[in-house]
Amino acid sequence: MARAGLYQSDIKKARDALLAQGRYPSVDAVRVALGNTGSKTTIHKYLKELETEEGSGDGRKAPISDALHDIVVRLAARLHEEADERTSAIESRSVERERDHAAAVGNYECGGQVISDTTIGSRAAIFRS
């Protein structure tokens, strides 16, 4: 004997039972939970209606648990921290290299002898007198 039909409340009960078990409520999973009854089109229609009514149609394919969401958030935060640490280290090395370069530009090599700006200035003063 054929069943009279499915109601949205039947689909909701099956979907909620699957979610309670931690399973994704796909059309096939809901159909199995209903005892292999109902057309996939009808089940799909009611699942979409339930999503719309409950406002859970936020684009996610499958709901993730709060624990998994927490792990992802903490991982993202840690990745940002490590990136900031690396960026800071690179910036400090860059500043150090710029200082070294500025100091090197201040010194000139003349005949194997390093002459600094102050030495050049004092020698020029000797030659002027």
DSSP file (Angstrom, degrees, kcal/mol; ACC not computed):
  #  RESIDUE AA STRUCTURE BP1 BP2  ACC     N-H-->O    O-->H-N    N-H-->O    O-->H-N    TCO  KAPPA ALPHA  PHI   PSI    X-CA   Y-CA   Z-CA
    1    1 A M              0   0    0      0, 0.0     2,-0.1     0, 0.0     0, 0.0   0.000 360.0 360.0 360.0 133.0    0.0    0.0    0.0
    2    2 A A        -     0   0    0      1,-0.1     2,-0.2     2,-0.0     0, 0.0  -0.404 360.0-110.7 -76.5 149.6    1.4    3.4   -1.0
    3    3 A R        -     0   0    0      1,-0.1     3,-0.1    -2,-0.1    -1,-0.1  -0.497  20.5-125.0 -78.3 149.4    2.0    6.1    1.5
    4    4 A A        -     0   0    0      1,-0.2     2,-0.2    -2,-0.2    -1,-0.1   0.792  66.1 -81.2 -68.3 -28.2   -0.2    9.1    1.4
    5    5 A G        -     0   0    0      2,-0.0     2,-0.3    33,-0.0    -1,-0.2  -0.729  42.8 -78.4 144.3 166.7    2.7   11.5    1.2
    6    6 A L        -     0   0    0     -2,-0.2     2,-0.3    -3,-0.1    32,-0.0  -0.698  33.4-153.1 -97.9 150.0    5.4   13.3    3.1
    7    7 A Y    >>  -     0   0    0     -2,-0.3     4,-1.7     1,-0.1     3,-0.7  -0.839  29.7-113.6-116.4 158.1    4.9   16.4    5.1
    8    8 A Q  H 3> S+     0   0    0     -2,-0.3     4,-2.6     1,-0.3     5,-0.2   0.854 117.4  60.1 -58.3 -34.5    7.5   19.1    5.9
    9    9 A S  H 3> S+     0   0    0      1,-0.2     4,-2.2     2,-0.2    -1,-0.3   0.859 102.3  52.6 -63.5 -35.0    7.3   18.1    9.5
   10   10 A D  H <> S+     0   0    0     -3,-0.7     4,-2.2     2,-0.2    -1,-0.2   0.922 111.0  46.5 -64.6 -43.7    8.5   14.5    8.6
   11   11 A I  H  X S+     0   0    0     -4,-1.7     4,-2.9     1,-0.2     5,-0.2   0.909 111.1  52.6 -65.5 -41.7   11.5   15.9    6.7
   12   12 A K  H  X S+     0   0    0     -4,-2.6     4,-2.8     2,-0.2     5,-0.2   0.913 109.0  49.1 -61.3 -44.1   12.3   18.2    9.6
   13   13 A K  H  X S+     0   0    0     -4,-2.2     4,-2.1     2,-0.2    -1,-0.2   0.930 114.3  45.4 -61.9 -45.6   12.3   15.4   12.1
   14   14 A A  H  X S+     0   0    0     -4,-2.2     4,-2.1     2,-0.2    -2,-0.2   0.917 114.4  48.5 -65.0 -43.0   14.5   13.2    9.9
   15   15 A R  H  X S+     0   0    0     -4,-2.9     4,-2.5     1,-0.2    -2,-0.2   0.929 111.9  48.7 -62.7 -45.5   16.9   16.2    9.2
   16   16 A D  H  X S+     0   0    0     -4,-2.8     4,-2.2     1,-0.2    -1,-0.2   0.870 109.6  52.7 -63.8 -36.9   17.1   17.1   12.9
   17   17 A A  H  X S+     0   0    0     -4,-2.1     4,-1.2    -5,-0.2    -1,-0.2   0.910 110.3  48.0 -64.4 -41.6   17.8   13.4   13.8
   18   18 A L  H  <>S+     0   0    0     -4,-2.1     5,-2.7     1,-0.2     3,-0.4   0.924 111.5  49.5 -65.1 -43.7   20.6   13.3   11.3
   19   19 A L  H ><5S+     0   0    0     -4,-2.5     3,-1.3     1,-0.2    -1,-0.2   0.880 106.9  55.6 -62.6 -37.5   22.1   16.6   12.6
   20   20 A A  H 3<5S+     0   0    0     -4,-2.2    -1,-0.2     1,-0.3    -2,-0.2   0.814 106.9  50.9 -63.9 -29.7   21.9   15.3   16.2
   21   21 A Q  T 3<5S-     0   0    0     -4,-1.2    -1,-0.3    -3,-0.4    -2,-0.2   0.480 120.9-111.6 -84.2  -3.3   24.0   12.3   15.0
   22   22 A G  T < 5S+     0   0    0     -3,-1.3     2,-0.3    -4,-0.3    -3,-0.2   0.685  75.2 132.8  81.2  17.9   26.5   14.7   13.5
   23   23 A R      < -     0   0    0     -5,-2.7    -1,-0.3    -6,-0.2    -2,-0.1  -0.762  63.5-109.6-104.1 149.5   25.6   13.6    9.9
   24   24 A Y        -     0   0    0     -2,-0.3     2,-2.0    -3,-0.1     5,-0.1  -0.618  28.7-129.0 -75.9 130.1   24.9   15.9    7.0
   25   25 A P        +     0   0    0      0, 0.0    -1,-0.1     0, 0.0   -10,-0.1  -0.451  41.6 169.2 -83.0  70.8   21.2   15.8    6.1
   26   26 A S     >  -     0   0    0     -2,-2.0     4,-2.6     1,-0.1     5,-0.2  -0.274  50.7-103.5 -72.3 167.1   21.6   15.1    2.4
   27   27 A V  H  > S+     0   0    0      1,-0.2     4,-2.3     2,-0.2     5,-0.1   0.924 123.6  46.8 -58.1 -45.2   18.5   14.2    0.4
   28   28 A D  H  > S+     0   0    0      2,-0.2     4,-2.4     1,-0.2    -1,-0.2   0.902 111.4  50.4 -65.9 -40.9   19.6   10.6    0.3
   29   29 A A  H  > S+     0   0    0      1,-0.2     4,-2.3     2,-0.2    -1,-0.2   0.909 112.1  47.6 -64.8 -40.5   20.4   10.5    4.0
   30   30 A V  H  X S+     0   0    0     -4,-2.6     4,-1.6     2,-0.2    -1,-0.2   0.909 110.4  52.6 -64.5 -41.7   17.0   12.0    4.8
   31   31 A R  H  <>S+     0   0    0     -4,-2.3     5,-1.8    -5,-0.2     6,-0.9   0.908 110.5  47.1 -61.6 -42.3   15.2    9.5    2.5
   32   32 A V  H ><5S+     0   0    0     -4,-2.4     3,-1.8     1,-0.2    -1,-0.2   0.909 109.4  54.0 -65.0 -41.4   17.0    6.6    4.3
   33   33 A A  H 3<5S+     0   0    0     -4,-2.3    -1,-0.2     1,-0.3    -2,-0.2   0.793 105.7  54.6 -63.3 -26.8   16.0    8.0    7.7
   34   34 A L  T 3<5S-     0   0    0     -4,-1.6    -1,-0.3     3,-0.2    -2,-0.2   0.430 130.6 -95.3 -84.7   0.8   12.4    8.1    6.5
   35   35 A G  T < 5S-     0   0    0     -3,-1.8    -3,-0.2    -5,-0.1    -2,-0.2   0.837  71.0 -62.7  88.7  36.4   12.6    4.4    5.7
   36   36 A N  S   <S+     0   0    0     -5,-1.8     2,-0.3     1,-0.2    -4,-0.2   0.883 104.0 127.7  55.0  43.6   13.4    4.8    1.9
   37   37 A T        +     0   0    0     -6,-0.9    -1,-0.2     2,-0.1    -3,-0.2  -0.908  34.4  46.3-126.8 156.5   10.2    6.5    1.2
   38   38 A G  S    S-     0   0    0     -2,-0.3     2,-0.2    -3,-0.1    -4,-0.0   0.192  83.0 -81.0  92.6 147.5    9.4    9.8   -0.5
   39   39 A S     >  -     0   0    0      1,-0.1     4,-2.3   -33,-0.0     5,-0.2  -0.534  30.7-127.0 -81.7 150.2   10.7   11.2   -3.8
   40   40 A K  H  > S+     0   0    0      1,-0.2     4,-2.7     2,-0.2     5,-0.2   0.850 110.1  57.3 -63.7 -33.4   14.0   13.0   -3.8
   41   41 A T  H  > S+     0   0    0      2,-0.2     4,-2.4     1,-0.2    -1,-0.2   0.930 108.6  44.8 -63.4 -45.5   12.4   16.0   -5.4
   42   42 A T  H  > S+     0   0    0      2,-0.2     4,-2.4     1,-0.2    -2,-0.2   0.917 114.2  48.9 -65.5 -43.7    9.9   16.4   -2.6
   43   43 A I  H  X S+     0   0    0     -4,-2.3     4,-2.5     1,-0.2    -2,-0.2   0.927 112.3  48.9 -62.1 -45.1   12.6   15.8    0.1
   44   44 A H  H  X S+     0   0    0     -4,-2.7     4,-2.4     1,-0.2    -2,-0.2   0.921 110.0  51.7 -60.6 -44.5   14.8   18.4   -1.6
   45   45 A K  H  X S+     0   0    0     -4,-2.4     4,-2.1     1,-0.2    -2,-0.2   0.927 112.5  44.8 -58.8 -47.2   12.0   20.9   -1.8
   46   46 A Y  H  X S+     0   0    0     -4,-2.4     4,-2.5     2,-0.2    -1,-0.2   0.872 110.8  53.8 -68.2 -36.7   11.2   20.6    1.9
   47   47 A L  H  X S+     0   0    0     -4,-2.5     4,-2.3     2,-0.2    -1,-0.2   0.920 110.2  47.7 -62.5 -42.6   14.9   20.8    2.9
   48   48 A K  H  X S+     0   0    0     -4,-2.4     4,-2.4     2,-0.2    -2,-0.2   0.905 111.1  51.1 -64.0 -41.6   15.2   24.0    0.9
   49   49 A E  H  X S+     0   0    0     -4,-2.1     4,-2.7     1,-0.2    -2,-0.2   0.907 110.0  49.7 -62.0 -41.6   12.1   25.4    2.5
   50   50 A L  H  X S+     0   0    0     -4,-2.5     4,-2.5     2,-0.2     6,-0.3   0.907 109.9  50.8 -64.4 -41.3   13.4   24.5    6.0
   51   51 A E  H  X>S+     0   0    0     -4,-2.3     5,-1.5     2,-0.2     4,-0.9   0.928 112.7  46.6 -60.6 -44.7   16.7   26.2    5.2
   52   52 A T  H  <5S+     0   0    0     -4,-2.4     3,-0.5     1,-0.2    -2,-0.2   0.925 113.3  48.2 -64.7 -45.5   14.9   29.3    4.1
   53   53 A E  H  <5S+     0   0    0     -4,-2.7    -1,-0.2     1,-0.2    -2,-0.2   0.893 116.9  41.8 -62.1 -41.1   12.6   29.4    7.1
   54   54 A E  H  <5S-     0   0    0     -4,-2.5    -1,-0.2    -5,-0.2    -2,-0.2   0.521 105.8-126.5 -88.1  -5.5   15.4   28.9    9.6
   55   55 A G  T  <5S+     0   0    0     -4,-0.9    -3,-0.2    -3,-0.5    -4,-0.1   0.727  72.0 126.2  70.8  20.6   17.8   31.3    7.8
   56   56 A S      < +     0   0    0     -5,-1.5     2,-2.0    -6,-0.3     4,-0.2   0.336  34.4 105.5 -93.5   8.5   20.5   28.7    7.6
   57   57 A G        +     0   0    0     -6,-0.8    -1,-0.2     1,-0.2     4,-0.1  -0.389  36.7 138.8 -82.6  61.5   21.0   29.1    3.9
   58   58 A D  S    S-     0   0    0     -2,-2.0    -1,-0.2     2,-0.1     3,-0.1   0.235  79.7 -95.0 -93.6  13.9   24.2   31.1    4.4
   59   59 A G  S    S+     0   0    0      1,-0.3     2,-0.3    -3,-0.1    -2,-0.1   0.275  83.4 131.5  95.7 -12.7   26.0   29.5    1.6
   60   60 A R        -     0   0    0     -4,-0.2    -1,-0.3     1,-0.2    -2,-0.1  -0.574  49.0-150.2 -76.3 137.0   27.8   26.8    3.6
   61   61 A K  S    S+     0   0    0     -2,-0.3    -1,-0.2     1,-0.3    -2,-0.1   0.906  80.5  12.1 -72.1 -42.6   27.5   23.3    2.1
   62   62 A A  S    S-     0   0    0    -38,-0.1    -1,-0.3    -3,-0.1     2,-0.1  -0.998  83.5-111.4-138.0 139.7   27.6   21.5    5.4
   63   63 A P        -     0   0    0      0, 0.0     2,-0.3     0, 0.0    -2,-0.0  -0.455  31.9-148.4 -69.0 140.4   27.4   22.8    8.9
   64   64 A I        -     0   0    0     -2,-0.1    -4,-0.0     1,-0.1     0, 0.0  -0.818  20.8-105.3-108.5 153.0   30.6   22.5   10.9
   65   65 A S     >  -     0   0    0     -2,-0.3     4,-2.3     1,-0.1     5,-0.2  -0.279  25.3-115.6 -72.1 159.9   30.8   21.9   14.6
   66   66 A D  H  > S+     0   0    0      1,-0.2     4,-2.5     2,-0.2     5,-0.2   0.863 116.2  55.8 -62.5 -35.9   31.7   24.7   17.0
   67   67 A A  H  > S+     0   0    0      2,-0.2     4,-2.1     1,-0.2    -1,-0.2   0.920 108.9  45.7 -64.1 -43.8   34.8   22.8   18.0
   68   68 A L  H  > S+     0   0    0      2,-0.2     4,-2.3     1,-0.2    -2,-0.2   0.905 112.6  51.2 -66.0 -40.6   36.0   22.7   14.3
   69   69 A H  H  X S+     0   0    0     -4,-2.3     4,-2.3     1,-0.2    -2,-0.2   0.905 109.3  51.0 -61.7 -41.4   35.2   26.3   13.9
   70   70 A D  H  X S+     0   0    0     -4,-2.5     4,-2.6     2,-0.2    -2,-0.2   0.904 109.0  51.0 -62.4 -42.5   37.2   27.2   17.0
   71   71 A I  H  X S+     0   0    0     -4,-2.1     4,-2.6     1,-0.2    -2,-0.2   0.923 110.7  48.5 -61.2 -44.9   40.2   25.3   15.7
   72   72 A V  H  X S+     0   0    0     -4,-2.3     4,-2.5     2,-0.2    -2,-0.2   0.906 111.8  49.4 -63.4 -42.0   40.1   27.1   12.4
   73   73 A V  H  X S+     0   0    0     -4,-2.3     4,-2.2     2,-0.2    -2,-0.2   0.923 113.1  46.4 -63.9 -44.2   39.8   30.5   14.1
   74   74 A R  H  X S+     0   0    0     -4,-2.6     4,-2.4     2,-0.2    -2,-0.2   0.894 112.0  51.4 -65.9 -39.1   42.7   29.7   16.4
   75   75 A L  H  X S+     0   0    0     -4,-2.6     4,-2.4     2,-0.2    -2,-0.2   0.915 109.9  49.3 -63.0 -43.6   44.8   28.4   13.5
   76   76 A A  H  X S+     0   0    0     -4,-2.5     4,-2.1     2,-0.2    -2,-0.2   0.910 111.2  49.8 -62.2 -41.8   44.1   31.6   11.5
   77   77 A A  H  X S+     0   0    0     -4,-2.2     4,-2.2     1,-0.2    -2,-0.2   0.917 111.3  48.9 -63.3 -42.7   45.1   33.7   14.5
   78   78 A R  H  X S+     0   0    0     -4,-2.4     4,-2.6     1,-0.2    -2,-0.2   0.893 109.0  52.7 -65.0 -39.7   48.3   31.8   14.9
   79   79 A L  H  X S+     0   0    0     -4,-2.4     4,-2.3     1,-0.2    -1,-0.2   0.899 109.4  49.5 -62.3 -40.2   49.2   32.1   11.2
   80   80 A H  H  X S+     0   0    0     -4,-2.1     4,-2.5     2,-0.2    -2,-0.2   0.908 110.2  50.9 -64.4 -41.4   48.7   35.9   11.5
   81   81 A E  H  X S+     0   0    0     -4,-2.2     4,-2.4     2,-0.2    -2,-0.2   0.935 111.6  46.8 -61.3 -46.7   51.0   36.0   14.6
   82   82 A E  H  X S+     0   0    0     -4,-2.6     4,-2.4     1,-0.2    -1,-0.2   0.886 111.7  51.0 -63.9 -38.6   53.7   34.0   12.8
   83   83 A A  H  X S+     0   0    0     -4,-2.3     4,-2.5    -5,-0.2    -1,-0.2   0.908 110.3  49.4 -64.7 -41.0   53.4   36.2    9.7
   84   84 A D  H  X S+     0   0    0     -4,-2.5     4,-2.5     2,-0.2    -2,-0.2   0.901 110.6  50.7 -64.0 -40.6   53.7   39.3   11.9
   85   85 A E  H  X S+     0   0    0     -4,-2.4     4,-2.3     2,-0.2    -2,-0.2   0.929 112.5  45.9 -62.3 -45.5   56.8   37.8   13.6
   86   86 A R  H  X S+     0   0    0     -4,-2.4     4,-2.4     1,-0.2    -2,-0.2   0.902 112.4  50.9 -64.8 -40.8   58.5   37.1   10.3
   87   87 A T  H  X S+     0   0    0     -4,-2.5     4,-2.5     1,-0.2    -1,-0.2   0.914 110.4  49.4 -63.4 -42.4   57.6   40.5    8.9
   88   88 A S  H  X S+     0   0    0     -4,-2.5     4,-2.4     2,-0.2    -2,-0.2   0.907 110.8  50.0 -62.9 -42.3   59.1   42.2   12.0
   89   89 A A  H  X S+     0   0    0     -4,-2.3     4,-2.1     2,-0.2    -2,-0.2   0.913 112.2  47.2 -63.7 -42.5   62.3   40.1   11.7
   90   90 A I  H  X S+     0   0    0     -4,-2.4     4,-2.2     1,-0.2    -2,-0.2   0.906 112.0  50.4 -65.9 -41.3   62.6   41.0    8.0
   91   91 A E  H  X S+     0   0    0     -4,-2.5     4,-2.3     2,-0.2    -2,-0.2   0.906 110.4  49.1 -64.0 -41.3   62.0   44.7    8.7
   92   92 A S  H  X S+     0   0    0     -4,-2.4     4,-2.3     1,-0.2    -1,-0.2   0.892 111.2  49.8 -67.5 -37.7   64.6   44.8   11.5
   93   93 A R  H  X S+     0   0    0     -4,-2.1     4,-2.5     2,-0.2    -1,-0.2   0.894 110.6  51.5 -64.4 -37.9   67.2   43.1    9.3
   94   94 A S  H  X S+     0   0    0     -4,-2.2     4,-2.3     2,-0.2    -2,-0.2   0.914 109.8  48.0 -64.8 -43.1   66.4   45.7    6.6
   95   95 A V  H  X S+     0   0    0     -4,-2.3     4,-2.2     2,-0.2    -1,-0.2   0.910 112.1  50.5 -62.8 -42.2   66.9   48.6    8.9
   96   96 A E  H  X S+     0   0    0     -4,-2.3     4,-2.4     1,-0.2    -2,-0.2   0.911 110.6  48.7 -63.0 -43.0   70.2   47.1   10.1
   97   97 A R  H  X S+     0   0    0     -4,-2.5     4,-2.7     1,-0.2    -1,-0.2   0.884 109.2  52.9 -65.3 -38.2   71.4   46.6    6.5
   98   98 A E  H  X S+     0   0    0     -4,-2.3     4,-2.6     2,-0.2    -1,-0.2   0.902 109.7  48.9 -63.9 -39.8   70.4   50.2    5.7
   99   99 A R  H  X S+     0   0    0     -4,-2.2     4,-2.3     2,-0.2    -2,-0.2   0.925 112.1  48.2 -63.0 -44.7   72.4   51.4    8.7
  100  100 A D  H  X S+     0   0    0     -4,-2.4     4,-2.3     2,-0.2    -2,-0.2   0.898 112.4  49.3 -62.4 -40.3   75.4   49.3    7.6
  101  101 A H  H  X S+     0   0    0     -4,-2.7     4,-2.5     2,-0.2    -2,-0.2   0.920 110.2  50.0 -65.5 -43.6   75.1   50.7    4.1
  102  102 A A  H  X S+     0   0    0     -4,-2.6     4,-1.3     1,-0.2    -1,-0.2   0.892 112.1  48.3 -62.7 -38.6   74.9   54.2    5.3
  103  103 A A  H  X S+     0   0    0     -4,-2.3     4,-0.5     2,-0.2    -1,-0.2   0.888 111.4  50.2 -67.8 -38.5   78.0   53.6    7.4
  104  104 A A  H >< S+     0   0    0     -4,-2.3     3,-0.9     1,-0.2    -2,-0.2   0.866 107.6  53.0 -68.2 -36.1   79.8   52.1    4.4
  105  105 A V  H 3< S+     0   0    0     -4,-2.5    -1,-0.2     1,-0.2    -2,-0.2   0.820 103.0  59.5 -68.0 -29.6   78.9   55.0    2.2
  106  106 A G  H 3< S+     0   0    0     -4,-1.3    11,-1.0    -5,-0.2     2,-0.4   0.675 101.5  64.6 -71.6 -16.8   80.4   57.3    4.8
  107  107 A N  E <<  -A  116   0A   0     -3,-0.9     2,-0.4    -4,-0.5     9,-0.2  -0.890  68.7-164.3-109.7 138.8   83.8   55.5    4.4
  108  108 A Y  E     -A  115   0A   0      7,-3.0     7,-3.6    -2,-0.4     2,-0.5  -0.916  15.9-132.4-120.3 148.0   85.8   55.6    1.2
  109  109 A E  E     +A  114   0A   0     -2,-0.4     2,-0.4     5,-0.2     5,-0.2  -0.879  26.3 175.9-102.5 127.6   88.7   53.3    0.3
  110  110 A C  E >  S-A  113   0A   0      3,-3.2     3,-1.5    -2,-0.5    -2,-0.0  -0.929  70.4 -22.8-135.0 108.9   91.7   55.1   -1.1
  111  111 A G  T 3  S-     0   0    0     -2,-0.4     3,-0.1     1,-0.3    -1,-0.1   0.865 125.1 -51.5  60.8  38.2   94.8   53.1   -1.9
  112  112 A G  T 3  S+     0   0    0      1,-0.2     2,-0.5     0, 0.0    -1,-0.3   0.392 119.5 109.7  82.3  -5.2   93.9   50.2    0.4
  113  113 A Q  E <   -A  110   0A   0     -3,-1.5    -3,-3.2     2,-0.0     2,-0.5  -0.900  67.5-132.4-108.3 132.0   93.4   52.7    3.2
  114  114 A V  E     -A  109   0A   0     -2,-0.5     2,-0.5    -5,-0.2    -5,-0.2  -0.707  23.8-169.8 -84.4 124.6   89.9   53.4    4.5
  115  115 A I  E     -A  108   0A   0     -7,-3.6    -7,-3.0    -2,-0.5     2,-0.1  -0.966   6.9-151.8-117.7 125.1   89.3   57.1    4.9
  116  116 A S  E  >  -A  107   0A   0     -2,-0.5     4,-2.2    -9,-0.2    -9,-0.2  -0.405  32.1-102.9 -88.4 169.7   86.2   58.3    6.7
  117  117 A D  H  > S+     0   0    0    -11,-1.0     4,-2.3     1,-0.2     5,-0.1   0.867 122.8  52.8 -59.2 -37.7   84.4   61.6    6.1
  118  118 A T  H  > S+     0   0    0      2,-0.2     4,-2.3     1,-0.2    -1,-0.2   0.888 108.1  50.4 -68.5 -37.1   86.0   63.1    9.2
  119  119 A T  H  > S+     0   0    0      2,-0.2     4,-2.5     1,-0.2     5,-0.2   0.918 110.7  49.3 -65.0 -42.8   89.4   62.1    8.1
  120  120 A I  H  X S+     0   0    0     -4,-2.2     4,-2.3     1,-0.2    -2,-0.2   0.914 111.3  50.0 -62.2 -43.0   88.8   63.7    4.7
  121  121 A G  H  X S+     0   0    0     -4,-2.3     4,-1.7     1,-0.2    -2,-0.2   0.906 112.1  46.1 -63.0 -42.7   87.6   66.9    6.4
  122  122 A S  H  X S+     0   0    0     -4,-2.3     4,-1.5     2,-0.2    -2,-0.2   0.875 113.1  49.5 -71.0 -36.3   90.6   67.1    8.7
  123  123 A R  H  X S+     0   0    0     -4,-2.5     4,-2.3     2,-0.2    -2,-0.2   0.884 109.2  52.6 -67.9 -37.9   93.1   66.5    5.9
  124  124 A A  H  X S+     0   0    0     -4,-2.3     4,-1.6     1,-0.2    -1,-0.2   0.893 107.6  52.0 -63.8 -37.6   91.4   69.1    3.7
  125  125 A A  H  X S+     0   0    0     -4,-1.7     4,-1.0     2,-0.2    -1,-0.2   0.867 108.4  51.4 -66.2 -34.9   91.8   71.5    6.6
  126  126 A I  H  < S+     0   0    0     -4,-1.5     3,-0.4     1,-0.2    -2,-0.2   0.911 109.8  49.4 -66.0 -43.0   95.5   70.7    6.8
  127  127 A F  H  < S+     0   0    0     -4,-2.3    -1,-0.2     1,-0.2    -2,-0.2   0.803 107.4  55.1 -69.2 -27.9   96.0   71.3    3.1
  128  128 A R  H  <        0   0    0     -4,-1.6    -1,-0.2     1,-0.2    -2,-0.2   0.765 360.0 360.0 -74.6 -25.3   94.2   74.7    3.3
  129  129 A S     <        0   0    0     -4,-1.0    -1,-0.2    -3,-0.4    -2,-0.2   0.483 360.0 360.0 -86.5 360.0   96.5   76.0    6.0
